[in-house]
Amino acid sequence: QVQLVESGGGSVPAGGSLRLSCAASGDTYDTACMGWFRQAPGQEREGVALISRSRELTYYADSVKGRFTVSRDNAANTVYLQMNSLKPGDTATYYCAAHPYYLQCTAAGAQGHFDYWGQGTQVTVSS
């Protein structure tokens, strides 16, 4: 089992920045692919950004390309999401997720099942 704990959410005005963190514990060898999803009220969950353990594979949703950056510190078992130029449309609950297979870090993988999830952290962007 893997436990994921997110931190770093909050409220910012449009154009602002936030950095989310997600610390993994437990069977961390099952975190070959880690990343972030988000869900706004009344909307489907969306894969935002993913990164493989080797960092060779990354995925970004088109809506966040050029504004968000995903990174990970394998020694600390932590994945980050740096969010810049935030827009009101980025308002959502952001969830950290992990999968044992590194190839899940693709556009197809972002539509699929992830084995482990955090509890979520709220990001609110005001206009």
Salt bridges, closest charged atoms under 4 A:
GLU46 OE1 - ARG38 NE 2.80
ASP62 OD1 - LYS65 NZ 3.09
ASP90 OD1 - ARG38 NH1 2.93
ASP90 OD2 - ARG67 NH1 2.75
ASP115 OD1 - HIS99 NE2 3.45
ASP115 OD1 - HIS113 NE2 3.94
